Amino acid sequence: EEWKDKGAAVEKRREVDANGNVVVRVVKRGVRDFNFGRTLGEGSYSTVSYVLFVLAATDRTTLKEYAIKVLDKRHIIKEDKVKYVNIEKNTLNRLTQHPGVVRLYYTFQDERSLYFVLDLATGGELLSTLKRLGTFDEECSRYYAAQILDTIEYMHSRGVIHRDLKPENVLLDDKMRVKITDFGTAKILDPPRTPRHEGDPNGVSGGDTGDSIEESRANSFVGTAEYVSPELLNDKATCKASDLWAFGCIVFQLLAGRPPFKAGNEYQTFQKIVNLEYEFPKGFPPVAKDLIQKLLVLDPAKRLKIDEIKSHEFFQGVEWGPALWKRKAPRL
Ligand code: ADE
């Protein structure tokens, strides 16, 4: 019952029937429509840990490649994660019009599992690239930061707070462009402002009624320690500005090679956050430092707004909007 596939994506195929009439047949995708390939990841990286694994898969008819998240139904029920699965599906169904969000194409199920058919991000996690290189220079940091910010702006405009932004949740596609993932802990703010079925060339429909979202969860969730905002720790409240705190932490990490707030355990990390206890490494670019100091501000109301971040000197010369997603990635 819980898994009724409201708003599931379908493909519409034009066919000619026995009388020579053109008919549009709605085709629902299922497990048998895909050839499954290599494993892209295993459950542990997901904060809410209900994902069994992520597999690369190819649509047998179109040969298009996807990443398919496989979720174990029994585990989800046993661990009481039904809510998170619904949130992930509802938020993804609301965020289908931007290149910076991993797109959900289809969902289906069999007796044992749920399947989320997603954009394949062949470049893997931004974190892996950063770890391999240690740090990014200013140009690379600006390139990735700009795409992350543009995506946050889109998510917020659609009434979604991600609440667990971090370099593990920033994937990269084959052109090294950002694709944000892992919306299981997101929060949907207001009812959808656009009709449930937006004009959508790929036939993904809404289904984002938001009816399975419980307000209470806003006060119980804690994301990944290093990126958690002070307002969540102090007031158990998150807001759009909480994503911008995490954004500040990410920009710091790209340039410094480590997050600003990190300690031996979660409690000590939280202490550092609420006391704004962090230091820039020697030689940290001064313009980036200025931006981060205006993002890592304890009072969320005093943090830079997205427009102010976009016009900050650190992003000077960046062309925002669609042009941002046509730029060639700088050499790492
Ligand atoms: N790992 C988790 N999600 C993924 C995706 N969409 N593409 C590639 N690897 C992933």
Boltz pocket constraint, residues with backbone or C-beta under 6 A from the ligand:
constraints:
  - pocket:
      binder: B
      contacts: [[A, 40], [A, 41], [A, 54], [A, 67], [A, 102], [A, 118], [A, 119], [A, 120], [A, 121], [A, 122], [A, 124], [A, 171], [A, 181]]
      max_distance: 6.0
